[in-house]
Amino acid sequence: MEVEFDVKIDAGALYDYMLRHTYSSGIGILGSAVGALGIVMYLMNGYLLYLIFGGILLFYQPVSLYLRAKKQALSPAFQKPFHYRMTEKGVAVSQGGEEHFQSWESMYRAVSTGKSLILYTGKANASIFPRKDLGEKQADVIAMISKHMPPKKVQIRM
């Protein structure tokens, strides 16, 4: 079985990936918890410093991720669509005449968000498959990932 598809990575897809990546890590969760605690402390004590501290922790990260995603989407690498070919051996990605291949064994994990499927090729590197670009092939892509990766590495919901 082989699945081929094209995806266009825009600022929305990058932001979705960055949010998922940041807030699924320990530091992202800790930052949100401390920010929320700061706001609760403000409500309990009325010290404006707690509100400022909590607000910065809660709102700075998503805003900075959004701005970074918008800037990154303008780079030449994201101006052309990526072509993916999933085979029994792994995943090949090509763009502009250049092709890279990665075997299934070297894939780190696969996760999903409401807007994308994300196939991590390393701890911080990933292939992003926006669901809107996958269309009818989404089920085939999920089946290929689930078939070739260990279940503990796959966290995909339809």
Summary of the structure (lengths in Angstrom):
residues: 158
radius of gyration: 18.7
end to end distance: 20.8
largest distance: 62.1
contacts: 445
relative contact order: 0.18
helix: 54%
strand: 24%
